[in-house]
């Protein structure tokens, strides 16, 4: 399971988000990833290390290559976190519903 | 049925919408009058807002201080830019955690709907990095209960 802090800081970089978007369509090697981003392989490798450390991708060994793919659990954690943020906001607004209901009652009491 | 939506738009925006079974006037007042704000803008169970300054006029100050009652807390400051009773509020805000977050520019609209009021809150952050960081810090502060639930489900 990824650490959410490192997952979010990993996602704060546009290149890393683009790499994840590319990996969403399937496994890729460092060489395949370096091409569209016009970056050197060591630069891509550094980004992959951050994504791997954050639990967002996994890599396997195939001869001298280490192809990477999305870690399904990593993406789930982000989704779950957004769901929790939604829940916290929703709780505020549920409380606001009660405040508004009380305001309506107050107003009715004030009416002659 | 969930009445609230939360979504990202482009690189810098976050949009929240919510229906309320009350008039735009009541919803607007609940967003601008300190005594009302303190009743609901609290986050997780157990948190309170002992200090609430809301000077609802252009240039007016905003200051919300939250505490968990156990020594934990943080605050938010901001300024009102534009107010159109009872339909529109534009303000900027930043959190102090204690490090200060970049300004969040917020436009909140209240529209008369058949069954009450539709609120649309549009937040604009300086960039995608800030938005991601804001979403992340929102979790670190005041969402311990949710963390605990997450821990329990893993």
Interface residues (C-beta under 8 A of the other chain):
Chain A: X1 X4 X5 X8 X9 X11 X12 X13 X14 X17 X80 X81 X82 X84 X85 X86 X87 X88 X89 X90 X91 X92 X93 X95 X96 X97 X98 X99 X100 X101 X103 X104
Chain B: X2 X3 X4 X6 X16 X18 X20 X21 X22 X26 X27 X29 X30 X36 X39 X40 X41 X42 X43 X44 X45 X128 X129 X132 X133 X135 X136 X138 X139 X140 X142 X143 X146 X149 X150 X154
